[in-house]
Amino acid sequence: MEAGTATARPSSKMVWAGRIVSGLLVIFLFSTTIMGLMHKAESMKHFVEYGYPESGFIPISIVLVVCTLLYAIPRTSIFGAVLLTGYLGGATATHVRAGEPFFFPIIVGVLVWLGVFLRDERLRALLPLRR
């Protein structure tokens, strides 16, 4: 291994903190999608109020499920985090356009990356924190 590319062995507390953050996010994102599909009429009303066509509700819900699944699988977690960042960027833009507070999707996006950063050595090696 080249000098300067080695990373310190992560503490188990850091890895577990990342797993907990990621797990809570996965539960939150899945439950949000499931609740949206269970209460489709109410969710559809808000969806249309944001200016989206009704025909886009199911495909966008499926995109969120797929992105969340990819994030939950350790081998594809970084790819899932990239996809969730794009999804949450769209949510942020929607809230900005509607004149609503837009900080919540940004916070979720930061937590997505915090969770994967804490639990994945590959990402810590790619983006090392400096003291």
C-alpha positions in Angstrom: 0.0 0.0 0.0 1.3 3.5 -0.8 2.3 5.8 2.0 -0.6 8.2 2.9 -3.3 5.9 1.5 -3.7 3.7 4.6 -6.6 4.5 6.9 -6.9 3.8 10.6 -8.9 0.8 11.5 -12.3 2.2 12.4 -13.6 1.7 15.9 -16.5 -0.6 16.3 -18.5 2.3 17.9 -18.1 4.3 14.7 -19.2 1.4 12.5 -22.2 0.7 14.7 -23.1 4.4 14.8 -23.1 4.3 11.0 -25.2 1.2 10.9 -27.7 2.7 13.3 -28.0 6.0 11.4 -28.3 4.1 8.1 -30.8 1.7 9.5 -33.0 4.4 10.9 -32.9 6.2 7.5 -33.8 3.0 5.7 -36.8 2.4 8.0 -37.9 6.1 7.6 -37.6 6.0 3.8 -39.4 2.7 3.5 -42.2 3.7 5.9 -42.7 7.0 4.2 -43.1 5.2 0.9 -45.4 2.5 2.3 -47.6 5.1 4.1 -47.8 7.1 0.9 -48.9 4.1 -1.0 -51.4 3.0 1.7 -52.9 6.5 1.8 -52.6 7.0 -1.9 -55.5 9.5 -2.2 -54.1 11.9 0.3 -50.5 11.5 -1.0 -51.7 11.9 -4.6 -53.4 15.2 -3.6 -50.2 16.6 -2.4 -48.2 15.2 -5.3 -50.5 16.9 -7.8 -50.4 20.2 -5.7 -46.7 20.2 -6.3 -47.3 20.2 -10.0 -46.5 16.5 -10.8 -48.8 14.4 -13.0 -50.7 11.6 -11.2 -49.1 9.1 -13.6 -45.7 9.8 -12.0 -46.7 8.9 -8.4 -46.0 5.1 -8.6 -42.8 5.4 -10.7 -41.3 8.0 -8.3 -42.3 5.8 -5.3 -40.6 2.8 -7.0 -37.4 4.9 -7.6 -37.3 5.8 -3.9 -37.7 2.1 -2.9 -34.9 1.0 -5.4 -32.5 3.8 -4.2 -33.2 2.9 -0.6 -32.6 -0.8 -1.2 -29.3 -0.1 -2.9 -28.3 2.1 0.1 -29.3 -0.7 2.5 -27.1 -3.3 0.8 -23.5 -2.9 2.0 -21.9 -3.7 -1.4 -24.0 -1.0 -3.2 -24.4 1.5 -0.3 -22.3 4.2 -1.9 -24.1 3.9 -5.2 -27.4 4.0 -3.2 -26.2 7.1 -1.4 -25.4 8.9 -4.7 -28.9 8.0 -6.0 -30.6 9.1 -2.8 -28.7 12.4 -3.0 -30.2 13.0 -6.5 -33.7 12.0 -5.3 -33.5 14.3 -2.2 -32.2 17.1 -4.5 -35.4 16.8 -6.4 -37.4 16.9 -3.2 -35.5 20.0 -2.1 -36.2 21.7 -5.4 -39.9 20.8 -5.2 -40.1 22.4 -1.7 -38.2 25.5 -2.9 -40.5 25.9 -5.9 -43.6 25.5 -3.6 -42.3 28.1 -1.2 -42.1 25.6 1.7 -39.3 25.0 4.1 -36.7 22.9 2.3 -34.2 22.0 5.0 -35.6 18.5 5.8 -34.5 16.8 2.5 -31.1 18.4 2.9 -30.8 17.0 6.5 -31.8 13.6 5.4 -29.2 13.7 2.6 -26.5 14.7 5.1 -27.5 11.8 7.3 -27.4 9.4 4.3 -23.8 10.3 3.7 -22.9 10.4 7.4 -24.3 6.8 7.9 -22.4 5.4 4.9 -19.2 7.4 5.8 -19.2 6.0 9.3 -19.7 2.4 8.2 -17.7 2.1 5.0 -13.9 2.1 5.0 -13.8 2.6 1.2 -15.5 6.0 1.5 -13.3 7.1 4.5 -10.3 6.2 2.4 -11.6 8.2 -0.5 -12.6 11.2 1.6 -10.2 11.2 4.6 -10.9 13.8 7.4 -7.8 15.8 8.3 -6.9 16.9 11.8 
